[in-house]
């Protein structure tokens, strides 16, 4: 899923030789943090990450958050079908691509 200024993130689905499917995503902290699975991080880890991001921002530094999600073969197949349909849509292609991306870019760790 390509980066654009509205989504402020991008992602890539990778199939490893052992068959594992992992979605990697990167983007602006304000966009990525709400997409993280709250069960994957404890309160202390979230607080520490936010403290670091805030400190970098105060120094005028830009930050990116990296996250990932492991998908089952069925999840990946269903998402790829949705993405491919959106990619060839004649009506609202950009909107459908954004919706397809948003569907898979959640529950990140």
C-alpha positions in Angstrom: 0.0 0.0 0.0 1.6 3.2 -1.2 2.2 6.2 1.0 0.1 9.3 0.5 -0.3 12.4 2.5 -3.8 11.5 3.6 -3.0 8.1 5.1 0.4 9.1 6.3 1.6 5.5 6.2 2.5 2.7 3.9 2.7 -1.0 4.2 4.1 -4.1 2.5 3.0 -7.8 2.7 5.9 -10.2 2.8 5.8 -14.0 2.4 8.8 -15.7 4.0 10.3 -19.0 2.7 8.6 -20.9 5.5 5.2 -19.5 4.3 4.8 -17.0 7.1 2.9 -13.8 5.9 3.8 -10.6 7.7 2.5 -7.1 6.9 5.0 -4.4 7.7 3.8 -0.8 8.1 5.5 2.5 8.7 4.1 6.0 9.1 3.7 9.1 11.2 3.3 8.4 14.9 -0.1 10.2 15.0 -1.4 7.8 12.4 0.3 4.6 13.5 -0.3 4.6 17.2 -4.1 4.2 17.0 -3.6 1.2 14.8 -1.5 -0.7 17.3 -3.1 -3.7 19.1 -3.4 -2.5 22.7 -3.0 -6.1 23.9 0.5 -6.3 22.3 1.9 -3.5 24.6 1.7 -2.9 28.3 0.9 0.6 29.7 4.5 1.1 30.7 5.7 0.4 27.2 3.1 2.7 25.6 4.0 5.5 28.0 7.7 5.0 27.3 7.2 5.1 23.6 5.1 8.2 23.8 7.6 9.9 26.0 10.4 9.2 23.4 8.3 10.4 20.5 7.4 13.6 22.4 11.0 14.2 23.3 12.1 13.8 19.6 9.2 16.1 18.5 10.3 18.8 21.0 13.8 18.7 19.4 12.2 19.2 16.0 12.9 15.7 14.8 10.5 13.8 12.5 9.6 10.3 13.7 8.3 7.2 12.0 6.7 4.3 13.8 7.3 0.8 12.4 4.8 -2.0 13.2 3.9 -5.4 11.9 1.1 -8.0 11.8 1.2 -11.7 11.0 -1.6 -12.8 8.7 -3.0 -16.2 8.1 -3.0 -17.5 4.5 -6.8 -17.0 4.4 -6.5 -13.4 5.7 -3.9 -12.6 3.1 -5.9 -14.2 0.3 -9.0 -12.3 1.2 -7.2 -9.0 1.6 -5.3 -9.5 -1.7 -8.6 -10.1 -3.5 -10.1 -6.9 -2.1 -6.9 -5.0 -3.0 -6.8 -6.3 -6.5 -10.5 -5.4 -7.0 -9.9 -1.9 -5.7 -6.8 -1.5 -8.0 -8.9 -2.0 -11.1 -12.1 -0.2 -9.9 -13.4 2.4 -12.3 -15.2 4.4 -9.6 -13.5 5.8 -6.6 -10.3 3.7 -7.1 -8.3 5.8 -4.6 -11.0 5.5 -1.9 -11.3 1.8 -2.4 -7.6 1.3 -2.2 -7.5 3.4 1.0 -10.3 1.3 2.5 -8.5 -2.0 1.5 -5.3 -0.7 3.1 -7.1 0.3 6.3 -8.7 -3.1 6.5 -5.4 -4.8 6.8 -3.4 -2.1 8.6 -5.0 -2.7 12.1 -4.1 -4.8 15.1 -0.5 -4.0 14.5 2.3 -4.8 17.0 
